[in-house]
Amino acid sequence: MPGGTPERTLLTGLDLDDPTESAFSTEYFGPVLGVAELPGTGAAFLGAAVAAVNDRLHGTLGAHLIAHPTTIKELGFRLRYGTIAVNAWTGVGYATPRATWGAYPGHTLDRIQSGIGVVHNALLLAGTERTLVTGPFRPAPRSILHGEASISPKPRGSSPTPRPPGREDFSPNSPPTPAGGPPRSHRLRRPRLTPPYPRSSRPVG
């Protein structure tokens, strides 16, 4: 009701193949949780999940992922979102001044989705692609006992990753690079906390 508090809503049985399903393109300003089931296990499930969130969901501001460290290595960085939180909350990236906060590059005025450009970015890095926030898969102290270095969420390197030239996002359905803009990087590397070297001299691997 207008002016009231919306009720908690659980949407189950959502069909990712249904083009009329509005839950995948509607921004709810209330406590709404939608559930869509995906087929497969292991790498097959992971591939289906990446394709679903990249190609079916509207908006690219942030994505949360709960995954075992081994699964994260298999994932690589194929998710096209401005802030990716692995076993953490994207709000940690928003609250970190040195991290960027904004949509994944590639939106246009005709298809604006989560917007164009970023805010924060206290280090003033140019051509950034995304911010990665990582947290332990297991709560402390079990995280330390299993070799996980952190006991609380943190942005990796506390800053976003620049996109070096010549590196493309190999996902076949990635949004086009804006005219005159730099290419997107397929990999996310630990950023430098010192002034970056000229792009021509920075390592690509």
C-alpha positions as CSV (number, residue, x, y, z in Angstrom):
1,M,0.0,0.0,0.0
2,P,1.3,3.6,-0.6
3,G,3.3,4.9,2.3
4,G,3.3,1.5,4.0
5,T,5.8,-1.2,4.6
6,P,5.8,-3.8,1.9
7,E,5.4,-7.4,3.0
8,R,8.2,-9.9,2.6
9,T,7.7,-11.7,-0.7
10,L,9.2,-15.0,-1.9
11,L,8.9,-15.8,-5.6
12,T,9.6,-19.4,-6.4
13,G,9.6,-21.5,-9.6
14,L,10.8,-18.6,-11.8
15,D,11.6,-19.7,-15.3
16,L,14.7,-18.2,-16.9
17,D,13.5,-19.2,-20.3
18,D,10.2,-17.2,-20.0
19,P,10.7,-13.9,-21.8
20,T,7.6,-12.5,-20.0
21,E,8.9,-13.1,-16.5
22,S,9.1,-9.6,-15.0
23,A,11.0,-10.7,-11.9
24,F,14.3,-10.7,-13.9
25,S,13.9,-7.1,-15.1
26,T,12.1,-5.3,-12.3
27,E,13.8,-3.4,-9.5
28,Y,11.9,-4.0,-6.3
29,F,12.1,-1.4,-3.6
30,G,11.2,-3.9,-0.9
31,P,12.0,-7.3,0.6
32,V,11.6,-9.5,-2.5
33,L,13.5,-12.8,-3.1
34,G,13.2,-14.6,-6.4
35,V,14.3,-18.2,-6.8
36,A,15.1,-19.8,-10.1
37,E,16.5,-23.4,-10.3
38,L,19.3,-24.3,-12.7
39,P,20.2,-27.8,-14.1
40,G,23.5,-29.6,-13.8
41,T,26.2,-30.0,-11.1
42,G,29.7,-28.9,-10.8
43,A,31.2,-27.1,-13.8
44,A,27.9,-27.5,-15.8
45,F,25.9,-25.7,-13.1
46,L,28.5,-23.0,-12.7
47,G,28.4,-22.3,-16.5
48,A,24.6,-22.2,-16.4
49,A,24.6,-19.8,-13.5
50,V,27.1,-17.4,-15.1
51,A,25.1,-17.4,-18.3
52,A,21.9,-16.8,-16.5
53,V,23.1,-13.8,-14.4
54,N,25.0,-12.2,-17.3
55,D,22.4,-12.6,-20.0
56,R,19.0,-12.8,-18.3
57,L,19.0,-10.4,-15.4
58,H,18.6,-6.7,-15.8
59,G,21.3,-4.5,-14.3
60,T,25.0,-4.9,-13.7
61,L,25.6,-2.9,-10.5
62,G,26.5,-5.8,-8.1
63,A,26.5,-9.5,-7.7
64,H,26.8,-11.7,-4.6
65,L,28.3,-15.2,-4.8
66,I,28.7,-17.9,-2.1
67,A,31.2,-20.4,-3.2
68,H,34.0,-22.7,-2.1
69,P,37.5,-21.4,-2.9
70,T,38.0,-24.2,-5.5
71,T,34.8,-23.2,-7.3
72,I,36.0,-19.6,-7.4
73,K,39.1,-20.6,-9.3
74,E,37.0,-22.5,-11.8
75,L,34.7,-19.4,-12.2
76,G,37.5,-17.1,-13.3
77,F,36.0,-13.7,-13.6
78,R,33.3,-14.1,-16.2
79,L,30.6,-12.3,-14.3
80,R,29.9,-8.9,-15.9
81,Y,29.1,-6.8,-12.8
82,G,30.6,-3.6,-11.4
83,T,31.1,-5.0,-8.0
84,I,31.3,-8.7,-7.3
85,A,31.2,-10.0,-3.7
86,V,32.5,-13.5,-3.1
87,N,31.4,-14.8,0.3
88,A,30.7,-11.2,1.2
89,W,28.4,-8.2,0.7
90,T,28.7,-5.8,-2.1
91,G,28.1,-3.0,0.4
92,V,31.7,-3.4,1.6
93,G,32.8,-2.3,-1.8
94,Y,30.4,0.7,-1.7
95,A,31.8,1.7,1.7
96,T,35.4,1.6,0.6
97,P,36.5,5.0,-0.9
98,R,39.3,3.5,-3.0
99,A,37.0,1.1,-4.7
100,T,34.8,2.0,-7.6
101,W,31.0,1.8,-7.4
102,G,29.0,1.6,-10.7
103,A,27.8,-0.6,-13.5
104,Y,29.9,-2.9,-15.6
105,P,31.2,-1.0,-18.6
106,G,29.3,-1.1,-21.9
107,H,25.8,0.3,-21.2
108,T,24.5,3.0,-23.6
109,L,21.8,5.7,-23.3
110,D,19.5,3.4,-25.3
111,R,20.0,0.6,-22.8
112,I,21.1,2.3,-19.6
113,Q,20.4,-0.5,-17.1
114,S,22.6,0.4,-14.1
115,G,24.1,3.5,-15.5
116,I,27.3,4.7,-17.1
117,G,30.5,5.6,-15.2
118,V,31.5,5.1,-11.5
119,V,31.7,7.0,-8.3
120,H,34.3,6.9,-5.4
121,N,37.5,5.6,-7.0
122,A,39.7,7.7,-4.6
123,L,42.9,6.6,-6.4
124,L,41.5,8.1,-9.7
125,L,42.3,5.0,-11.7
126,A,41.3,5.3,-15.4
127,G,39.3,2.8,-17.4
128,T,38.3,0.6,-14.4
129,E,36.1,-2.4,-15.0
130,R,35.0,-3.8,-11.6
131,T,35.7,-4.2,-7.9
132,L,36.1,-7.6,-6.3
133,V,35.2,-8.0,-2.6
134,T,36.3,-11.3,-1.0
135,G,35.5,-12.9,2.3
136,P,36.2,-16.3,3.9
137,F,34.1,-19.3,2.9
138,R,34.1,-20.5,6.5
139,P,33.6,-18.3,9.6
140,A,36.5,-17.7,11.9
141,P,38.4,-19.5,13.4
142,R,37.7,-22.3,10.9
143,S,38.7,-20.0,8.0
144,I,42.2,-19.8,9.4
145,L,42.4,-23.5,10.1
146,H,41.6,-24.2,6.4
147,G,44.2,-21.8,5.1
148,E,42.0,-18.8,4.3
149,A,43.9,-15.6,4.9
150,S,41.1,-13.4,5.9
151,I,38.4,-13.6,8.7
152,S,36.3,-10.7,7.4
153,P,35.2,-9.3,4.0
154,K,37.5,-6.9,2.3
155,P,38.0,-5.5,-1.2
156,R,40.9,-7.2,-2.8
157,G,43.7,-4.7,-2.8
158,S,41.2,-2.1,-1.7
159,S,40.9,-0.7,-5.2
160,P,39.5,-1.6,-8.6
161,T,41.3,-3.2,-11.5
162,P,42.3,-1.1,-14.5
163,R,41.5,-2.6,-17.9
164,P,44.8,-3.0,-19.9
165,P,44.6,-2.5,-23.7
166,G,44.4,-5.5,-25.9
167,R,42.5,-7.7,-23.4
168,E,38.9,-8.5,-24.4
169,D,36.0,-10.1,-22.4
170,F,35.7,-13.4,-24.2
171,S,32.0,-14.0,-23.2
172,P,30.1,-14.2,-26.5
173,N,27.2,-12.1,-25.2
174,S,29.1,-9.3,-23.6
175,P,27.8,-5.8,-24.3
176,P,29.7,-3.8,-26.9
177,T,32.6,-1.5,-25.9
178,P,31.5,2.1,-26.2
179,A,32.9,3.9,-29.2
180,G,36.3,5.3,-28.3
181,G,36.4,3.4,-25.0
182,P,39.1,1.1,-23.9
183,P,38.6,-2.7,-24.3
184,R,37.4,-4.7,-21.4
185,S,39.7,-7.1,-19.5
186,H,38.8,-10.7,-19.1
187,R,40.9,-11.1,-16.0
188,L,40.8,-9.3,-12.7
189,R,44.3,-8.8,-11.2
190,R,45.4,-7.4,-7.8
191,P,45.7,-3.7,-8.4
192,R,48.7,-1.6,-7.5
193,L,48.4,0.7,-4.5
194,T,51.2,2.9,-5.9
195,P,50.8,5.2,-8.9
196,P,50.3,2.9,-11.9
197,Y,52.9,2.6,-14.6
198,P,52.1,3.6,-18.1
199,R,49.7,1.1,-19.6
200,S,52.2,0.2,-22.3
201,S,54.7,-1.1,-19.7
202,R,52.2,-2.9,-17.4
203,P,52.2,-6.7,-17.4
204,V,49.2,-8.4,-19.1
205,G,49.5,-11.9,-17.7
